[in-house]
Amino acid sequence: MKLTAGAVITEPGNAAKNKTGSWRAFRPIIDVEKCTGCGICSMYCPEPSIAKGKPAKVDYDYCKGCGICANECPFHAITMVPEGKR
């Protein structure tokens, strides 16, 4: 499926079928020193694009940059940065 400008994606988990990372405005960066590998970020990710581990790993091909992971991380190990910055 090719996404066009104004495309609406409404169902959770749809990124498994469509690489959606190309239109992300923000990307999550994991602080490896703070990440405990608890998996809470992975549990809350609506497009399972975060693999549980120490540290957690983000699959940027599928991450939409919603920021839920950063909001839910109890250790503040995830920072959302504008796309293109590291």
Rosetta constraint file for C-alpha pairs under 8 A:
AtomPair CA 1 CA 18 HARMONIC 6.88 0.50
AtomPair CA 3 CA 7 HARMONIC 6.01 0.50
AtomPair CA 9 CA 14 HARMONIC 7.48 0.50
AtomPair CA 10 CA 14 HARMONIC 7.99 0.50
AtomPair CA 12 CA 46 HARMONIC 5.78 0.50
AtomPair CA 12 CA 47 HARMONIC 6.45 0.50
AtomPair CA 13 CA 46 HARMONIC 6.21 0.50
AtomPair CA 13 CA 47 HARMONIC 4.73 0.50
AtomPair CA 13 CA 48 HARMONIC 6.96 0.50
AtomPair CA 14 CA 18 HARMONIC 6.63 0.50
AtomPair CA 14 CA 47 HARMONIC 7.01 0.50
AtomPair CA 15 CA 19 HARMONIC 5.80 0.50
AtomPair CA 15 CA 20 HARMONIC 6.04 0.50
AtomPair CA 15 CA 47 HARMONIC 5.90 0.50
AtomPair CA 15 CA 62 HARMONIC 5.66 0.50
AtomPair CA 15 CA 63 HARMONIC 7.93 0.50
AtomPair CA 16 CA 47 HARMONIC 7.22 0.50
AtomPair CA 16 CA 62 HARMONIC 7.15 0.50
AtomPair CA 18 CA 62 HARMONIC 7.52 0.50
AtomPair CA 19 CA 61 HARMONIC 5.44 0.50
AtomPair CA 19 CA 62 HARMONIC 5.07 0.50
AtomPair CA 20 CA 24 HARMONIC 7.35 0.50
AtomPair CA 20 CA 61 HARMONIC 6.40 0.50
AtomPair CA 20 CA 62 HARMONIC 5.15 0.50
AtomPair CA 20 CA 63 HARMONIC 6.69 0.50
AtomPair CA 20 CA 64 HARMONIC 6.05 0.50
AtomPair CA 21 CA 60 HARMONIC 5.68 0.50
AtomPair CA 21 CA 61 HARMONIC 4.66 0.50
AtomPair CA 21 CA 62 HARMONIC 4.94 0.50
AtomPair CA 21 CA 63 HARMONIC 5.18 0.50
AtomPair CA 21 CA 64 HARMONIC 5.40 0.50
AtomPair CA 21 CA 65 HARMONIC 7.72 0.50
AtomPair CA 22 CA 61 HARMONIC 7.16 0.50
AtomPair CA 23 CA 64 HARMONIC 7.43 0.50
AtomPair CA 24 CA 63 HARMONIC 7.49 0.50
AtomPair CA 24 CA 64 HARMONIC 5.22 0.50
AtomPair CA 24 CA 65 HARMONIC 5.43 0.50
AtomPair CA 24 CA 83 HARMONIC 6.93 0.50
AtomPair CA 25 CA 65 HARMONIC 6.55 0.50
AtomPair CA 25 CA 82 HARMONIC 6.01 0.50
AtomPair CA 25 CA 83 HARMONIC 5.31 0.50
AtomPair CA 26 CA 65 HARMONIC 5.02 0.50
AtomPair CA 26 CA 66 HARMONIC 7.60 0.50
AtomPair CA 26 CA 67 HARMONIC 7.92 0.50
AtomPair CA 26 CA 80 HARMONIC 5.91 0.50
AtomPair CA 26 CA 81 HARMONIC 5.32 0.50
AtomPair CA 26 CA 82 HARMONIC 4.37 0.50
AtomPair CA 26 CA 83 HARMONIC 4.80 0.50
AtomPair CA 27 CA 60 HARMONIC 7.84 0.50
AtomPair CA 27 CA 63 HARMONIC 7.65 0.50
AtomPair CA 27 CA 64 HARMONIC 7.86 0.50
AtomPair CA 27 CA 65 HARMONIC 5.05 0.50
AtomPair CA 27 CA 67 HARMONIC 7.90 0.50
AtomPair CA 27 CA 80 HARMONIC 5.39 0.50
AtomPair CA 27 CA 81 HARMONIC 5.50 0.50
AtomPair CA 27 CA 82 HARMONIC 6.33 0.50
AtomPair CA 27 CA 83 HARMONIC 5.68 0.50
AtomPair CA 28 CA 58 HARMONIC 7.69 0.50
AtomPair CA 28 CA 65 HARMONIC 6.68 0.50
AtomPair CA 28 CA 67 HARMONIC 6.99 0.50
AtomPair CA 28 CA 69 HARMONIC 7.86 0.50
AtomPair CA 28 CA 70 HARMONIC 7.13 0.50
AtomPair CA 28 CA 78 HARMONIC 6.04 0.50
AtomPair CA 28 CA 79 HARMONIC 5.54 0.50
AtomPair CA 28 CA 80 HARMONIC 4.48 0.50
AtomPair CA 28 CA 81 HARMONIC 6.45 0.50
AtomPair CA 29 CA 78 HARMONIC 5.49 0.50
AtomPair CA 29 CA 79 HARMONIC 5.27 0.50
AtomPair CA 29 CA 80 HARMONIC 6.24 0.50
AtomPair CA 29 CA 81 HARMONIC 7.17 0.50
AtomPair CA 29 CA 86 HARMONIC 7.71 0.50
AtomPair CA 30 CA 35 HARMONIC 7.09 0.50
AtomPair CA 30 CA 55 HARMONIC 7.38 0.50
AtomPair CA 30 CA 56 HARMONIC 7.10 0.50
AtomPair CA 30 CA 57 HARMONIC 7.74 0.50
AtomPair CA 30 CA 77 HARMONIC 5.72 0.50
AtomPair CA 30 CA 78 HARMONIC 4.68 0.50
AtomPair CA 30 CA 79 HARMONIC 6.72 0.50
AtomPair CA 31 CA 35 HARMONIC 6.10 0.50
AtomPair CA 31 CA 55 HARMONIC 7.98 0.50
AtomPair CA 31 CA 77 HARMONIC 4.97 0.50
AtomPair CA 31 CA 78 HARMONIC 6.14 0.50
AtomPair CA 31 CA 79 HARMONIC 7.80 0.50
AtomPair CA 32 CA 54 HARMONIC 7.60 0.50
AtomPair CA 32 CA 55 HARMONIC 5.51 0.50
AtomPair CA 32 CA 77 HARMONIC 7.39 0.50
AtomPair CA 33 CA 77 HARMONIC 7.85 0.50
AtomPair CA 34 CA 75 HARMONIC 6.38 0.50
AtomPair CA 34 CA 76 HARMONIC 7.25 0.50
AtomPair CA 34 CA 77 HARMONIC 5.00 0.50
AtomPair CA 35 CA 54 HARMONIC 6.51 0.50
AtomPair CA 35 CA 55 HARMONIC 5.53 0.50
AtomPair CA 35 CA 56 HARMONIC 7.16 0.50
AtomPair CA 35 CA 75 HARMONIC 6.84 0.50
AtomPair CA 35 CA 77 HARMONIC 5.29 0.50
AtomPair CA 36 CA 54 HARMONIC 5.95 0.50
AtomPair CA 36 CA 55 HARMONIC 6.74 0.50
AtomPair CA 36 CA 75 HARMONIC 7.85 0.50
AtomPair CA 37 CA 52 HARMONIC 6.29 0.50
AtomPair CA 37 CA 53 HARMONIC 4.80 0.50
AtomPair CA 37 CA 54 HARMONIC 4.19 0.50
AtomPair CA 37 CA 55 HARMONIC 5.50 0.50
AtomPair CA 37 CA 56 HARMONIC 5.98 0.50
AtomPair CA 38 CA 52 HARMONIC 7.37 0.50
AtomPair CA 38 CA 53 HARMONIC 7.58 0.50
AtomPair CA 38 CA 54 HARMONIC 7.98 0.50
AtomPair CA 39 CA 43 HARMONIC 6.18 0.50
AtomPair CA 39 CA 51 HARMONIC 7.86 0.50
AtomPair CA 39 CA 52 HARMONIC 4.93 0.50
AtomPair CA 39 CA 53 HARMONIC 7.01 0.50
AtomPair CA 39 CA 56 HARMONIC 7.32 0.50
AtomPair CA 40 CA 44 HARMONIC 6.31 0.50
AtomPair CA 40 CA 69 HARMONIC 7.74 0.50
AtomPair CA 40 CA 72 HARMONIC 7.00 0.50
AtomPair CA 40 CA 73 HARMONIC 6.39 0.50
AtomPair CA 41 CA 45 HARMONIC 6.08 0.50
AtomPair CA 41 CA 50 HARMONIC 7.07 0.50
AtomPair CA 41 CA 52 HARMONIC 8.00 0.50
AtomPair CA 41 CA 68 HARMONIC 7.66 0.50
AtomPair CA 41 CA 69 HARMONIC 4.48 0.50
AtomPair CA 41 CA 70 HARMONIC 7.29 0.50
AtomPair CA 41 CA 72 HARMONIC 6.35 0.50
AtomPair CA 41 CA 73 HARMONIC 5.87 0.50
AtomPair CA 42 CA 48 HARMONIC 6.53 0.50
AtomPair CA 42 CA 49 HARMONIC 7.46 0.50
AtomPair CA 42 CA 50 HARMONIC 4.99 0.50
AtomPair CA 42 CA 51 HARMONIC 6.08 0.50
AtomPair CA 42 CA 52 HARMONIC 5.91 0.50
AtomPair CA 42 CA 56 HARMONIC 7.93 0.50
AtomPair CA 42 CA 69 HARMONIC 7.26 0.50
AtomPair CA 43 CA 48 HARMONIC 7.87 0.50
AtomPair CA 44 CA 68 HARMONIC 6.84 0.50
AtomPair CA 44 CA 69 HARMONIC 6.40 0.50
AtomPair CA 44 CA 72 HARMONIC 7.36 0.50
AtomPair CA 45 CA 49 HARMONIC 6.84 0.50
AtomPair CA 45 CA 50 HARMONIC 6.89 0.50
AtomPair CA 45 CA 68 HARMONIC 6.54 0.50
AtomPair CA 45 CA 69 HARMONIC 6.05 0.50
AtomPair CA 47 CA 62 HARMONIC 7.08 0.50
AtomPair CA 47 CA 63 HARMONIC 6.86 0.50
AtomPair CA 47 CA 64 HARMONIC 7.82 0.50
AtomPair CA 49 CA 58 HARMONIC 5.78 0.50
AtomPair CA 49 CA 59 HARMONIC 5.08 0.50
AtomPair CA 49 CA 60 HARMONIC 7.27 0.50
AtomPair CA 49 CA 62 HARMONIC 5.75 0.50
AtomPair CA 49 CA 63 HARMONIC 5.51 0.50
AtomPair CA 50 CA 56 HARMONIC 6.55 0.50
AtomPair CA 50 CA 57 HARMONIC 5.51 0.50
AtomPair CA 50 CA 58 HARMONIC 4.49 0.50
AtomPair CA 50 CA 59 HARMONIC 6.19 0.50
AtomPair CA 51 CA 56 HARMONIC 5.66 0.50
AtomPair CA 51 CA 57 HARMONIC 5.12 0.50
AtomPair CA 51 CA 58 HARMONIC 6.44 0.50
AtomPair CA 51 CA 59 HARMONIC 7.83 0.50
AtomPair CA 52 CA 56 HARMONIC 5.03 0.50
AtomPair CA 52 CA 57 HARMONIC 6.88 0.50
AtomPair CA 53 CA 57 HARMONIC 6.98 0.50
AtomPair CA 58 CA 63 HARMONIC 7.25 0.50
AtomPair CA 59 CA 63 HARMONIC 6.23 0.50
AtomPair CA 65 CA 80 HARMONIC 7.76 0.50
AtomPair CA 67 CA 71 HARMONIC 6.29 0.50
AtomPair CA 67 CA 80 HARMONIC 6.49 0.50
AtomPair CA 68 CA 72 HARMONIC 6.11 0.50
AtomPair CA 69 CA 73 HARMONIC 6.04 0.50
AtomPair CA 69 CA 78 HARMONIC 7.11 0.50
AtomPair CA 70 CA 76 HARMONIC 6.86 0.50
AtomPair CA 70 CA 77 HARMONIC 7.37 0.50
AtomPair CA 70 CA 78 HARMONIC 4.77 0.50
AtomPair CA 70 CA 79 HARMONIC 6.00 0.50
AtomPair CA 70 CA 80 HARMONIC 6.86 0.50
AtomPair CA 73 CA 77 HARMONIC 6.56 0.50
AtomPair CA 73 CA 78 HARMONIC 6.87 0.50
AtomPair CA 81 CA 85 HARMONIC 6.60 0.50
AtomPair CA 81 CA 86 HARMONIC 7.37 0.50
